[in-house]
Amino acid sequence: LSISVPKAGKTSIALFDVTGHQVKRFSQNSLSAGEHQFNLSNIPQGNYILQVKGAGFSSAKAIRIK
């Protein structure tokens, strides 16, 4: 999984199942601006919501893990 962080600072990256339960939290630390890679190999196949929140930005995106 590749995430682009537009602004450096404390960033929360979490994966939720379609019922809203948090499956995994990838980061809740300070990240630099730019691309960051996260491993999804231990996540079961299915549909998820990826949520990214940081200093001055927030995003949620539906993703499918095959």
All heavy atoms as TSV, in Angstrom:
chain	resi	resn	atom	element	x	y	z
A	1	LEU	N	N	0.854	-1.173	0.000
A	1	LEU	CA	C	0.000	0.000	0.000
A	1	LEU	C	C	0.896	1.232	0.000
A	1	LEU	O	O	1.801	1.347	0.828
A	1	LEU	CB	C	-0.902	-0.014	1.234
A	1	LEU	CG	C	-1.744	1.224	1.482
A	1	LEU	CD1	C	-2.814	1.342	0.410
A	1	LEU	CD2	C	-2.396	1.114	2.845
A	2	SER	N	N	0.662	2.131	-0.905
A	2	SER	CA	C	1.421	3.372	-0.997
A	2	SER	C	C	0.507	4.540	-0.622
A	2	SER	O	O	-0.584	4.670	-1.164
A	2	SER	CB	C	1.942	3.546	-2.416
A	2	SER	OG	O	2.669	4.750	-2.509
A	3	ILE	N	N	0.966	5.353	0.315
A	3	ILE	CA	C	0.207	6.518	0.777
A	3	ILE	C	C	1.040	7.767	0.512
A	3	ILE	O	O	2.231	7.804	0.842
A	3	ILE	CB	C	-0.060	6.436	2.303
A	3	ILE	CG1	C	-0.837	5.184	2.651
A	3	ILE	CG2	C	-0.750	7.679	2.818
A	3	ILE	CD1	C	-2.263	5.195	2.247
A	4	SER	N	N	0.410	8.789	-0.028
A	4	SER	CA	C	1.078	10.063	-0.225
A	4	SER	C	C	0.594	11.033	0.856
A	4	SER	O	O	-0.598	11.322	0.944
A	4	SER	CB	C	0.757	10.621	-1.613
A	4	SER	OG	O	1.406	11.854	-1.791
A	5	VAL	N	N	1.523	11.511	1.663
A	5	VAL	CA	C	1.212	12.463	2.733
A	5	VAL	C	C	1.587	13.856	2.232
A	5	VAL	O	O	2.754	14.107	1.925
A	5	VAL	CB	C	1.991	12.103	4.016
A	5	VAL	CG1	C	1.758	13.131	5.099
A	5	VAL	CG2	C	1.611	10.712	4.496
A	6	PRO	N	N	0.603	14.768	2.118
A	6	PRO	CA	C	0.889	16.076	1.536
A	6	PRO	C	C	1.667	17.026	2.442
A	6	PRO	O	O	2.333	17.935	1.959
A	6	PRO	CB	C	-0.494	16.643	1.237
A	6	PRO	CG	C	-1.398	15.952	2.188
A	6	PRO	CD	C	-0.818	14.592	2.406
A	7	LYS	N	N	1.590	16.803	3.776
A	7	LYS	CA	C	2.197	17.743	4.715
A	7	LYS	C	C	2.783	16.965	5.893
A	7	LYS	O	O	2.128	16.079	6.435
A	7	LYS	CB	C	1.124	18.721	5.198
A	7	LYS	CG	C	1.598	19.844	6.039
A	7	LYS	CD	C	0.428	20.775	6.343
A	7	LYS	CE	C	0.863	21.918	7.248
A	7	LYS	NZ	N	-0.276	22.768	7.591
A	8	ALA	N	N	4.003	17.277	6.277
A	8	ALA	CA	C	4.655	16.597	7.404
A	8	ALA	C	C	3.909	16.870	8.702
A	8	ALA	O	O	3.329	17.946	8.889
A	8	ALA	CB	C	6.103	17.056	7.521
A	9	GLY	N	N	3.908	15.876	9.591
A	9	GLY	CA	C	3.279	16.035	10.894
A	9	GLY	C	C	2.689	14.726	11.369
A	9	GLY	O	O	2.825	13.684	10.716
A	10	LYS	N	N	2.025	14.762	12.522
A	10	LYS	CA	C	1.396	13.570	13.068
A	10	LYS	C	C	0.318	13.097	12.101
A	10	LYS	O	O	-0.558	13.861	11.697
A	10	LYS	CB	C	0.784	13.862	14.433
A	10	LYS	CG	C	0.214	12.626	15.086
A	10	LYS	CD	C	-0.253	12.901	16.492
A	10	LYS	CE	C	-0.824	11.615	17.069
A	10	LYS	NZ	N	-1.305	11.811	18.437
A	11	THR	N	N	0.405	11.835	11.693
A	11	THR	CA	C	-0.504	11.274	10.699
A	11	THR	C	C	-1.052	9.947	11.208
A	11	THR	O	O	-0.304	9.092	11.664
A	11	THR	CB	C	0.230	11.045	9.366
A	11	THR	OG1	O	0.824	12.273	8.952
A	11	THR	CG2	C	-0.715	10.568	8.283
A	12	SER	N	N	-2.363	9.792	11.125
A	12	SER	CA	C	-3.033	8.560	11.513
A	12	SER	C	C	-3.490	7.846	10.245
A	12	SER	O	O	-4.192	8.441	9.421
A	12	SER	CB	C	-4.235	8.880	12.402
A	12	SER	OG	O	-5.005	7.727	12.634
A	13	ILE	N	N	-3.087	6.591	10.089
A	13	ILE	CA	C	-3.480	5.791	8.930
A	13	ILE	C	C	-4.088	4.504	9.459
A	13	ILE	O	O	-3.434	3.762	10.200
A	13	ILE	CB	C	-2.271	5.476	8.026
A	13	ILE	CG1	C	-1.627	6.777	7.547
A	13	ILE	CG2	C	-2.689	4.614	6.843
A	13	ILE	CD1	C	-0.295	6.599	6.868
A	14	ALA	N	N	-5.359	4.267	9.121
A	14	ALA	CA	C	-6.061	3.099	9.652
A	14	ALA	C	C	-6.913	2.453	8.570
A	14	ALA	O	O	-7.364	3.104	7.628
A	14	ALA	CB	C	-6.931	3.499	10.837
A	15	LEU	N	N	-7.132	1.148	8.738
A	15	LEU	CA	C	-7.931	0.357	7.808
A	15	LEU	C	C	-9.153	-0.163	8.564
A	15	LEU	O	O	-9.024	-0.723	9.656
A	15	LEU	CB	C	-7.095	-0.806	7.280
A	15	LEU	CG	C	-7.653	-1.596	6.111
A	15	LEU	CD1	C	-7.735	-0.715	4.863
A	15	LEU	CD2	C	-6.793	-2.812	5.830
A	16	PHE	N	N	-10.343	0.036	7.986
A	16	PHE	CA	C	-11.599	-0.395	8.590
A	16	PHE	C	C	-12.316	-1.364	7.669
A	16	PHE	O	O	-12.258	-1.217	6.443
A	16	PHE	CB	C	-12.515	0.815	8.826
A	16	PHE	CG	C	-11.949	1.806	9.798
A	16	PHE	CD1	C	-11.102	2.807	9.365
A	16	PHE	CD2	C	-12.259	1.730	11.141
A	16	PHE	CE1	C	-10.573	3.733	10.259
A	16	PHE	CE2	C	-11.739	2.641	12.041
A	16	PHE	CZ	C	-10.887	3.647	11.596
A	17	ASP	N	N	-13.033	-2.345	8.256
A	17	ASP	CA	C	-13.856	-3.214	7.422
A	17	ASP	C	C	-15.135	-2.466	7.064
A	17	ASP	O	O	-15.362	-1.342	7.536
A	17	ASP	CB	C	-14.119	-4.571	8.087
A	17	ASP	CG	C	-14.947	-4.500	9.357
A	17	ASP	OD1	O	-15.633	-3.479	9.593
A	17	ASP	OD2	O	-14.921	-5.485	10.120
A	18	VAL	N	N	-15.981	-3.069	6.232
A	18	VAL	CA	C	-17.177	-2.373	5.743
A	18	VAL	C	C	-18.218	-2.127	6.833
A	18	VAL	O	O	-19.137	-1.340	6.641
A	18	VAL	CB	C	-17.803	-3.105	4.536
A	18	VAL	CG1	C	-16.882	-3.044	3.334
A	18	VAL	CG2	C	-18.157	-4.530	4.885
A	19	THR	N	N	-18.080	-2.779	7.993
A	19	THR	CA	C	-19.000	-2.524	9.106
A	19	THR	C	C	-18.487	-1.425	10.028
A	19	THR	O	O	-19.142	-1.068	10.995
A	19	THR	CB	C	-19.251	-3.810	9.933
A	19	THR	OG1	O	-18.028	-4.215	10.546
A	19	THR	CG2	C	-19.804	-4.919	9.070
A	20	GLY	N	N	-17.287	-0.887	9.742
A	20	GLY	CA	C	-16.737	0.210	10.520
A	20	GLY	C	C	-15.778	-0.187	11.617
A	20	GLY	O	O	-15.279	0.668	12.344
A	21	HIS	N	N	-15.490	-1.471	11.756
A	21	HIS	CA	C	-14.536	-1.930	12.767
A	21	HIS	C	C	-13.111	-1.744	12.264
A	21	HIS	O	O	-12.801	-2.109	11.129
A	21	HIS	CB	C	-14.775	-3.403	13.110
A	21	HIS	CG	C	-16.062	-3.637	13.801
A	21	HIS	ND1	N	-17.187	-4.091	13.143
A	21	HIS	CD2	C	-16.421	-3.458	15.095
A	21	HIS	CE1	C	-18.171	-4.198	14.000
A	21	HIS	NE2	N	-17.739	-3.809	15.197
A	22	GLN	N	N	-12.262	-1.195	13.134
A	22	GLN	CA	C	-10.861	-1.003	12.753
A	22	GLN	C	C	-10.162	-2.348	12.673
A	22	GLN	O	O	-10.197	-3.130	13.612
A	22	GLN	CB	C	-10.153	-0.109	13.761
A	22	GLN	CG	C	-8.722	0.191	13.363
A	22	GLN	CD	C	-8.064	1.172	14.295
A	22	GLN	OE1	O	-8.569	2.251	14.520
A	22	GLN	NE2	N	-6.935	0.785	14.849
A	23	VAL	N	N	-9.547	-2.617	11.523
A	23	VAL	CA	C	-8.826	-3.866	11.280
A	23	VAL	C	C	-7.349	-3.698	11.617
A	23	VAL	O	O	-6.731	-4.581	12.198
A	23	VAL	CB	C	-8.998	-4.302	9.806
A	23	VAL	CG1	C	-8.164	-5.517	9.471
A	23	VAL	CG2	C	-10.463	-4.531	9.491
A	24	LYS	N	N	-6.779	-2.551	11.253
A	24	LYS	CA	C	-5.350	-2.314	11.478
A	24	LYS	C	C	-5.073	-0.820	11.514
A	24	LYS	O	O	-5.666	-0.063	10.764
A	24	LYS	CB	C	-4.522	-2.964	10.370
A	24	LYS	CG	C	-3.027	-2.793	10.546
A	24	LYS	CD	C	-2.263	-3.802	9.753
A	24	LYS	CE	C	-0.778	-3.628	9.893
A	24	LYS	NZ	N	-0.200	-4.297	11.010
A	25	ARG	N	N	-4.164	-0.432	12.408
A	25	ARG	CA	C	-3.658	0.938	12.432
A	25	ARG	C	C	-2.208	0.863	11.985
A	25	ARG	O	O	-1.394	0.187	12.600
A	25	ARG	CB	C	-3.735	1.544	13.830
A	25	ARG	CG	C	-3.190	2.963	13.861
A	25	ARG	CD	C	-3.489	3.692	15.135
A	25	ARG	NE	N	-4.901	3.867	15.394
A	25	ARG	CZ	C	-5.690	4.779	14.826
A	25	ARG	NH1	N	-5.195	5.603	13.936
A	25	ARG	NH2	N	-6.963	4.862	15.138
A	26	PHE	N	N	-1.909	1.523	10.867
A	26	PHE	CA	C	-0.563	1.478	10.296
A	26	PHE	C	C	0.359	2.502	10.933
A	26	PHE	O	O	1.541	2.276	11.074
A	26	PHE	CB	C	-0.606	1.719	8.780
A	26	PHE	CG	C	-1.304	0.632	8.026
A	26	PHE	CD1	C	-2.616	0.777	7.644
A	26	PHE	CD2	C	-0.649	-0.534	7.716
A	26	PHE	CE1	C	-3.265	-0.223	6.946
A	26	PHE	CE2	C	-1.288	-1.551	7.023
A	26	PHE	CZ	C	-2.605	-1.385	6.642
A	27	SER	N	N	-0.189	3.659	11.263
A	27	SER	CA	C	0.660	4.716	11.797
A	27	SER	C	C	-0.167	5.688	12.617
A	27	SER	O	O	-1.320	5.961	12.302
A	27	SER	CB	C	1.340	5.478	10.658
A	27	SER	OG	O	2.110	6.543	11.170
A	28	GLN	N	N	0.441	6.177	13.667
A	28	GLN	CA	C	-0.131	7.272	14.435
A	28	GLN	C	C	1.039	8.124	14.925
A	28	GLN	O	O	1.076	8.591	16.044
A	28	GLN	CB	C	-0.956	6.742	15.604
A	28	GLN	CG	C	-1.869	7.771	16.202
A	28	GLN	CD	C	-2.864	7.155	17.155
A	28	GLN	OE1	O	-3.064	5.961	17.221
A	28	GLN	NE2	N	-3.511	8.006	17.913
A	29	ASN	N	N	2.002	8.273	14.043
A	29	ASN	CA	C	3.244	8.969	14.354
A	29	ASN	C	C	3.455	10.138	13.409
A	29	ASN	O	O	2.711	10.337	12.464
A	29	ASN	CB	C	4.433	8.005	14.228
A	29	ASN	CG	C	4.313	6.828	15.152
A	29	ASN	OD1	O	4.024	6.992	16.329
A	29	ASN	ND2	N	4.507	5.631	14.625
A	30	SER	N	N	4.519	10.857	13.633
A	30	SER	CA	C	4.887	11.944	12.746
A	30	SER	C	C	5.507	11.359	11.475
A	30	SER	O	O	6.417	10.537	11.547
A	30	SER	CB	C	5.887	12.866	13.444
A	30	SER	OG	O	6.164	13.976	12.628
A	31	LEU	N	N	4.988	11.750	10.339
A	31	LEU	CA	C	5.516	11.303	9.050
A	31	LEU	C	C	5.963	12.515	8.245
A	31	LEU	O	O	5.383	13.591	8.353
A	31	LEU	CB	C	4.443	10.551	8.251
A	31	LEU	CG	C	3.949	9.225	8.797
A	31	LEU	CD1	C	2.843	8.669	7.898
A	31	LEU	CD2	C	5.077	8.227	8.915
A	32	SER	N	N	6.963	12.320	7.429
A	32	SER	CA	C	7.407	13.378	6.522
A	32	SER	C	C	6.450	13.445	5.334
A	32	SER	O	O	5.747	12.486	5.028
A	32	SER	CB	C	8.828	13.088	6.043
A	32	SER	OG	O	8.858	11.856	5.346
A	33	ALA	N	N	6.439	14.570	4.662
A	33	ALA	CA	C	5.644	14.697	3.442
A	33	ALA	C	C	6.226	13.767	2.388
A	33	ALA	O	O	7.435	13.523	2.350
A	33	ALA	CB	C	5.669	16.142	2.954
A	34	GLY	N	N	5.351	13.204	1.548
A	34	GLY	CA	C	5.814	12.327	0.475
A	34	GLY	C	C	5.192	10.950	0.560
A	34	GLY	O	O	4.228	10.724	1.273
A	35	GLU	N	N	5.768	10.016	-0.193
A	35	GLU	CA	C	5.255	8.647	-0.301
A	35	GLU	C	C	5.737	7.774	0.860
A	35	GLU	O	O	6.905	7.859	1.245
A	35	GLU	CB	C	5.714	8.015	-1.615
A	35	GLU	CG	C	5.128	8.640	-2.859
A	35	GLU	CD	C	3.661	8.307	-3.068
A	35	GLU	OE1	O	3.250	7.160	-2.801
A	35	GLU	OE2	O	2.921	9.207	-3.487
A	36	HIS	N	N	4.823	6.939	1.351
A	36	HIS	CA	C	5.141	5.975	2.408
A	36	HIS	C	C	4.512	4.637	2.029
A	36	HIS	O	O	3.405	4.595	1.493
A	36	HIS	CB	C	4.608	6.450	3.764
A	36	HIS	CG	C	5.216	7.733	4.210
A	36	HIS	ND1	N	6.386	7.781	4.918
A	36	HIS	CD2	C	4.824	9.014	4.014
A	36	HIS	CE1	C	6.685	9.048	5.157
A	36	HIS	NE2	N	5.756	9.817	4.609
A	37	GLN	N	N	5.214	3.545	2.311
A	37	GLN	CA	C	4.761	2.202	1.962
A	37	GLN	C	C	4.334	1.451	3.231
A	37	GLN	O	O	5.016	1.539	4.257
A	37	GLN	CB	C	5.888	1.418	1.285
A	37	GLN	CG	C	6.431	2.056	0.037
A	37	GLN	CD	C	5.432	2.076	-1.094
A	37	GLN	OE1	O	4.704	1.121	-1.295
A	37	GLN	NE2	N	5.382	3.171	-1.827
A	38	PHE	N	N	3.218	0.702	3.134
A	38	PHE	CA	C	2.727	-0.111	4.240
A	38	PHE	C	C	2.375	-1.498	3.712
A	38	PHE	O	O	1.879	-1.640	2.603
A	38	PHE	CB	C	1.506	0.547	4.892
A	38	PHE	CG	C	1.821	1.894	5.483
A	38	PHE	CD1	C	1.640	3.048	4.749
A	38	PHE	CD2	C	2.335	1.988	6.766
A	38	PHE	CE1	C	1.947	4.287	5.283
A	38	PHE	CE2	C	2.648	3.228	7.311
A	38	PHE	CZ	C	2.459	4.371	6.565
A	39	ASN	N	N	2.616	-2.513	4.525
A	39	ASN	CA	C	2.431	-3.903	4.139
A	39	ASN	C	C	0.996	-4.364	4.429
A	39	ASN	O	O	0.520	-4.228	5.559
A	39	ASN	CB	C	3.434	-4.765	4.909
A	39	ASN	CG	C	3.465	-6.189	4.450
A	39	ASN	OD1	O	2.584	-6.652	3.751
A	39	ASN	ND2	N	4.488	-6.896	4.854
A	40	LEU	N	N	0.334	-4.937	3.437
A	40	LEU	CA	C	-1.020	-5.469	3.594
A	40	LEU	C	C	-1.055	-6.994	3.554
A	40	LEU	O	O	-2.138	-7.581	3.489
A	40	LEU	CB	C	-1.934	-4.934	2.475
A	40	LEU	CG	C	-2.183	-3.439	2.450
A	40	LEU	CD1	C	-3.047	-3.082	1.246
A	40	LEU	CD2	C	-2.843	-2.985	3.729
A	41	SER	N	N	0.094	-7.659	3.611
A	41	SER	CA	C	0.142	-9.108	3.407
A	41	SER	C	C	-0.614	-9.906	4.471
A	41	SER	O	O	-1.058	-11.014	4.197
A	41	SER	CB	C	1.597	-9.583	3.332
A	41	SER	OG	O	2.253	-9.362	4.555
A	42	ASN	N	N	-0.799	-9.382	5.672
A	42	ASN	CA	C	-1.509	-10.110	6.722
A	42	ASN	C	C	-2.994	-9.762	6.801
A	42	ASN	O	O	-3.685	-10.209	7.707
A	42	ASN	CB	C	-0.858	-9.838	8.084
A	42	ASN	CG	C	0.539	-10.419	8.158
A	42	ASN	OD1	O	0.827	-11.433	7.535
A	42	ASN	ND2	N	1.406	-9.777	8.895
A	43	ILE	N	N	-3.487	-8.957	5.863
A	43	ILE	CA	C	-4.891	-8.544	5.855
A	43	ILE	C	C	-5.676	-9.493	4.941
A	43	ILE	O	O	-5.288	-9.705	3.794
A	43	ILE	CB	C	-5.040	-7.096	5.347
A	43	ILE	CG1	C	-4.139	-6.140	6.131
A	43	ILE	CG2	C	-6.490	-6.653	5.394
A	43	ILE	CD1	C	-4.458	-5.985	7.584
A	44	PRO	N	N	-6.787	-10.076	5.435
A	44	PRO	CA	C	-7.593	-10.976	4.590
A	44	PRO	C	C	-8.177	-10.249	3.368
A	44	PRO	O	O	-8.379	-9.037	3.396
A	44	PRO	CB	C	-8.727	-11.426	5.517
A	44	PRO	CG	C	-8.261	-11.132	6.895
A	44	PRO	CD	C	-7.314	-9.965	6.779
A	45	GLN	N	N	-8.455	-11.021	2.332
A	45	GLN	CA	C	-9.085	-10.461	1.137
A	45	GLN	C	C	-10.424	-9.845	1.513
A	45	GLN	O	O	-11.108	-10.321	2.415
A	45	GLN	CB	C	-9.323	-11.553	0.099
A	45	GLN	CG	C	-8.080	-12.113	-0.511
A	45	GLN	CD	C	-8.378	-13.172	-1.553
A	45	GLN	OE1	O	-9.522	-13.543	-1.786
A	45	GLN	NE2	N	-7.335	-13.667	-2.187
A	46	GLY	N	N	-10.782	-8.768	0.805
A	46	GLY	CA	C	-12.083	-8.151	1.038
A	46	GLY	C	C	-12.073	-6.671	0.742
A	46	GLY	O	O	-11.086	-6.119	0.237
A	47	ASN	N	N	-13.190	-6.028	1.071
A	47	ASN	CA	C	-13.368	-4.593	0.858
A	47	ASN	C	C	-13.145	-3.862	2.174
A	47	ASN	O	O	-13.645	-4.291	3.221
A	47	ASN	CB	C	-14.768	-4.300	0.326
A	47	ASN	CG	C	-14.983	-4.907	-1.039
A	47	ASN	OD1	O	-14.131	-4.790	-1.908
A	47	ASN	ND2	N	-16.103	-5.565	-1.229
A	48	TYR	N	N	-12.432	-2.736	2.092
A	48	TYR	CA	C	-12.069	-1.972	3.275
A	48	TYR	C	C	-12.164	-0.475	2.990
A	48	TYR	O	O	-12.225	-0.064	1.835
A	48	TYR	CB	C	-10.630	-2.295	3.698
A	48	TYR	CG	C	-10.433	-3.730	4.109
A	48	TYR	CD1	C	-10.059	-4.691	3.181
A	48	TYR	CD2	C	-10.632	-4.124	5.429
A	48	TYR	CE1	C	-9.892	-6.019	3.554
A	48	TYR	CE2	C	-10.467	-5.450	5.814
A	48	TYR	CZ	C	-10.095	-6.386	4.871
A	48	TYR	OH	O	-9.929	-7.696	5.244
A	49	ILE	N	N	-12.137	0.297	4.063
A	49	ILE	CA	C	-12.034	1.752	3.972
A	49	ILE	C	C	-10.688	2.139	4.579
A	49	ILE	O	O	-10.389	1.804	5.726
A	49	ILE	CB	C	-13.169	2.466	4.750
A	49	ILE	CG1	C	-14.543	2.021	4.253
A	49	ILE	CG2	C	-12.999	3.985	4.672
A	49	ILE	CD1	C	-14.850	2.377	2.829
A	50	LEU	N	N	-9.881	2.850	3.804
A	50	LEU	CA	C	-8.596	3.352	4.268
A	50	LEU	C	C	-8.792	4.805	4.672
A	50	LEU	O	O	-9.277	5.616	3.883
A	50	LEU	CB	C	-7.551	3.248	3.157
A	50	LEU	CG	C	-6.172	3.772	3.515
A	50	LEU	CD1	C	-5.526	2.888	4.584
A	50	LEU	CD2	C	-5.299	3.839	2.283
A	51	GLN	N	N	-8.425	5.127	5.909
A	51	GLN	CA	C	-8.581	6.485	6.419
A	51	GLN	C	C	-7.199	7.060	6.745
A	51	GLN	O	O	-6.410	6.425	7.442
A	51	GLN	CB	C	-9.440	6.463	7.678
A	51	GLN	CG	C	-9.724	7.821	8.267
A	51	GLN	CD	C	-10.531	7.692	9.537
A	51	GLN	OE1	O	-10.055	7.146	10.516
A	51	GLN	NE2	N	-11.753	8.172	9.490
A	52	VAL	N	N	-6.945	8.255	6.221
A	52	VAL	CA	C	-5.682	8.952	6.469
A	52	VAL	C	C	-6.026	10.340	7.005
A	52	VAL	O	O	-6.754	11.092	6.364
A	52	VAL	CB	C	-4.840	9.079	5.181
A	52	VAL	CG1	C	-3.526	9.775	5.456
A	52	VAL	CG2	C	-4.610	7.713	4.548
A	53	LYS	N	N	-5.510	10.662	8.199
A	53	LYS	CA	C	-5.734	11.974	8.806
A	53	LYS	C	C	-4.401	12.549	9.231
A	53	LYS	O	O	-3.569	11.849	9.806
A	53	LYS	CB	C	-6.615	11.855	10.053
A	53	LYS	CG	C	-8.035	11.464	9.784
A	53	LYS	CD	C	-8.799	11.434	11.095
A	53	LYS	CE	C	-10.239	11.037	10.888
A	53	LYS	NZ	N	-10.963	10.999	12.171
A	54	GLY	N	N	-4.231	13.841	8.953
A	54	GLY	CA	C	-2.991	14.487	9.340
A	54	GLY	C	C	-3.194	15.967	9.554
A	54	GLY	O	O	-4.333	16.452	9.594
A	55	ALA	N	N	-2.092	16.691	9.678
A	55	ALA	CA	C	-2.123	18.130	9.913
A	55	ALA	C	C	-2.738	18.854	8.715
A	55	ALA	O	O	-2.091	19.005	7.689
A	55	ALA	CB	C	-0.712	18.643	10.185
A	56	GLY	N	N	-3.988	19.234	8.828
A	56	GLY	CA	C	-4.648	19.983	7.764
A	56	GLY	C	C	-5.200	19.144	6.622
A	56	GLY	O	O	-5.607	19.690	5.608
A	57	PHE	N	N	-5.243	17.819	6.753
A	57	PHE	CA	C	-5.828	17.002	5.690
A	57	PHE	C	C	-6.479	15.750	6.285
A	57	PHE	O	O	-6.130	15.284	7.354
A	57	PHE	CB	C	-4.789	16.608	4.630
A	57	PHE	CG	C	-3.707	15.691	5.135
A	57	PHE	CD1	C	-3.846	14.318	5.025
A	57	PHE	CD2	C	-2.556	16.186	5.714
A	57	PHE	CE1	C	-2.855	13.468	5.480
A	57	PHE	CE2	C	-1.563	15.349	6.166
A	57	PHE	CZ	C	-1.708	13.982	6.058
A	58	SER	N	N	-7.460	15.247	5.563
A	58	SER	CA	C	-8.160	14.028	5.948
A	58	SER	C	C	-8.702	13.390	4.678
A	58	SER	O	O	-9.196	14.085	3.785
A	58	SER	CB	C	-9.309	14.356	6.902
A	58	SER	OG	O	-10.003	13.187	7.259
A	59	SER	N	N	-8.602	12.062	4.600
A	59	SER	CA	C	-9.049	11.364	3.402
A	59	SER	C	C	-9.544	9.972	3.776
A	59	SER	O	O	-9.004	9.339	4.684
A	59	SER	CB	C	-7.882	11.259	2.419
A	59	SER	OG	O	-8.227	10.470	1.309
A	60	ALA	N	N	-10.561	9.518	3.080
A	60	ALA	CA	C	-11.042	8.144	3.234
A	60	ALA	C	C	-11.265	7.592	1.833
A	60	ALA	O	O	-11.769	8.288	0.952
A	60	ALA	CB	C	-12.325	8.095	4.042
A	61	LYS	N	N	-10.863	6.331	1.637
A	61	LYS	CA	C	-10.946	5.745	0.301
A	61	LYS	C	C	-11.311	4.260	0.436
A	61	LYS	O	O	-10.759	3.557	1.281
A	61	LYS	CB	C	-9.595	5.876	-0.394
A	61	LYS	CG	C	-9.540	5.270	-1.771
A	61	LYS	CD	C	-8.153	5.432	-2.360
A	61	LYS	CE	C	-8.073	4.808	-3.726
A	61	LYS	NZ	N	-6.764	4.928	-4.329
A	62	ALA	N	N	-12.240	3.812	-0.403
A	62	ALA	CA	C	-12.573	2.385	-0.447
A	62	ALA	C	C	-11.475	1.659	-1.206
A	62	ALA	O	O	-11.035	2.117	-2.268
A	62	ALA	CB	C	-13.915	2.197	-1.137
A	63	ILE	N	N	-11.006	0.521	-0.636
A	63	ILE	CA	C	-10.002	-0.278	-1.325
A	63	ILE	C	C	-10.418	-1.752	-1.267
A	63	ILE	O	O	-11.194	-2.145	-0.404
A	63	ILE	CB	C	-8.579	-0.111	-0.739
A	63	ILE	CG1	C	-8.505	-0.623	0.696
A	63	ILE	CG2	C	-8.118	1.330	-0.831
A	63	ILE	CD1	C	-7.087	-0.715	1.231
A	64	ARG	N	N	-9.931	-2.528	-2.206
A	64	ARG	CA	C	-10.188	-3.951	-2.247
A	64	ARG	C	C	-8.846	-4.688	-2.179
A	64	ARG	O	O	-7.940	-4.401	-2.957
A	64	ARG	CB	C	-10.923	-4.353	-3.513
A	64	ARG	CG	C	-11.156	-5.837	-3.616
A	64	ARG	CD	C	-12.228	-6.176	-4.638
A	64	ARG	NE	N	-12.427	-7.589	-4.753
A	64	ARG	CZ	C	-13.120	-8.344	-3.902
A	64	ARG	NH1	N	-13.688	-7.764	-2.871
A	64	ARG	NH2	N	-13.261	-9.627	-4.078
A	65	ILE	N	N	-8.743	-5.587	-1.243
A	65	ILE	CA	C	-7.530	-6.405	-1.120
A	65	ILE	C	C	-7.826	-7.752	-1.749
A	65	ILE	O	O	-8.791	-8.422	-1.385
A	65	ILE	CB	C	-7.113	-6.552	0.363
A	65	ILE	CG1	C	-6.776	-5.174	0.926
A	65	ILE	CG2	C	-5.926	-7.499	0.472
A	65	ILE	CD1	C	-6.453	-5.173	2.389
A	66	LYS	N	N	-6.998	-8.134	-2.737
A	66	LYS	CA	C	-7.205	-9.387	-3.472
A	66	LYS	C	C	-6.243	-10.440	-3.001
A	66	LYS	O	O	-5.161	-10.200	-2.612
A	66	LYS	CB	C	-7.017	-9.143	-4.963
A	66	LYS	CG	C	-8.029	-8.180	-5.514
A	66	LYS	CD	C	-7.782	-7.963	-6.976
A	66	LYS	CE	C	-8.771	-6.962	-7.531
A	66	LYS	NZ	N	-8.607	-6.741	-8.930
